[in-house]
């Protein structure tokens, strides 16, 4: 049975938001060393990933991602200390929220149950 889960979005000034997708992209950049490879890993084009990085960087006091020229004219990307701190803080907030909401999420899961899932599946046919 699909589980009820909690997603965290942090609303920033200027209408910007940091959520699970942005954090996963930053983690993928840290892992791959590339915006392009991180985008591919997440099923998005380079331009989509680049646009997201620019939105993240534009919402912060300093960039979260630094770019560098690699060997054979290839580009590379690294997380700045601020980018690493953003991931750490987001994951801490996420952990705290999930821990605090664990019992309530279980209660919501009981309300959803399998009947609602069957009903939703039948209505989509």
C-alpha atoms as one frame of an Amber mdcrd trajectory, in Angstrom:
protein
   0.000   0.000   0.000   1.398   3.454  -0.844   2.445   5.313   2.260   1.331
   8.751   3.367   4.377  10.984   3.470   5.285  14.533   4.369   6.920  16.922
   1.895   8.594  20.054   3.154   8.727  23.340   1.240  10.537  26.326   2.684
   9.030  29.586   1.462  11.626  32.321   1.008  11.246  36.060   0.450  10.474
  37.085  -3.113   8.216  34.108  -3.781  11.098  31.609  -3.966  10.810  28.119
  -2.495  13.231  25.375  -1.583  11.719  21.908  -1.631  12.561  18.275  -2.190
  13.316  18.693  -5.906  15.786  21.503  -5.361  17.560  19.618  -2.585  17.721
  16.416  -4.646  19.216  18.414  -7.525  21.871  19.929  -5.251  22.675  16.466
  -3.868  22.954  15.081  -7.402  25.296  17.920  -8.388  27.447  17.150  -5.362
  27.480  13.453  -6.298  28.119  13.839 -10.036  30.119  17.073 -10.178  27.961
  18.195 -13.080  24.699  20.079 -13.573  24.072  18.142 -16.781  24.665  14.724
 -15.184  22.592  15.704 -12.150  19.746  16.725 -14.452  19.955  13.438 -16.370
  19.915  11.520 -13.095  16.683  13.315 -12.201  15.128  12.915 -15.652  15.423
  16.547 -16.720  17.254  18.339 -19.477  20.368  20.400 -18.901  18.401  23.607
 -19.463  15.796  22.585 -16.867  18.513  21.748 -14.344  20.428  24.955 -15.134
  17.255  27.032 -14.746  16.566  25.429 -11.356  20.135  26.077 -10.209  19.829
  29.725 -11.245  16.528  30.010  -9.300  18.149  28.479  -6.216  21.188  30.737
  -6.513  18.971  33.779  -7.068  17.064  33.151  -3.860  20.164  33.019  -1.650
  22.680  35.628  -0.509  25.458  33.728  -2.353  25.384  30.931  -4.937  24.786
  27.337  -3.832  26.531  25.966  -6.928  29.881  26.945  -8.361  30.841  26.089
 -11.920  34.346  25.387 -13.183  35.987  24.493 -16.440  37.115  20.887 -16.526
  39.501  19.004 -18.778  38.889  18.848 -22.536  36.573  21.885 -22.373  34.071
  20.029 -20.212  32.250  21.971 -17.543  31.955  20.911 -13.948  29.991  22.026
 -10.935  30.527  21.883  -7.209  28.451  22.872  -4.244  29.634  25.909  -2.378
  29.792  25.774   1.419  26.437  27.600   1.388  24.957  24.899  -0.883  26.173
  22.163   1.448  24.796  24.049   4.447  21.429  24.462   2.700  21.159  20.695
   2.162  22.138  19.995   5.771  19.595  22.479   7.136  16.815  21.270   4.835
  17.418  17.621   5.803  17.452  18.590   9.493  14.139  20.462   9.145  12.687
  17.526   7.211  13.811  15.035   9.868  12.405  17.170  12.709   9.069  17.622
  10.945   8.716  13.914  10.132   9.672  12.891  13.659   7.194  15.334  15.165
   4.405  14.312  12.796   4.990  10.531  12.876   1.876   9.667  14.906  -0.336
  12.071  12.962   0.926  10.654   9.663   0.077   7.143  10.871  -3.423   8.383
  11.719  -3.793   9.902   8.240  -2.570   6.616   6.748  -5.365   4.790   8.587
  -7.895   7.270   7.167  -6.655   6.677   3.633  -6.482   2.903   3.876  -6.773
   0.630   0.879 -10.388   1.538   0.082  -9.505   5.060  -1.023  -6.665   3.736
  -3.165  -8.965   1.192  -4.835 -11.617   3.859  -5.386  -9.063   6.251  -6.937
  -7.709   3.499  -9.211 -11.191   2.534 -10.371 -12.128   6.148 -11.142  -9.018
   6.673 -13.276  -9.869   3.739 -15.597
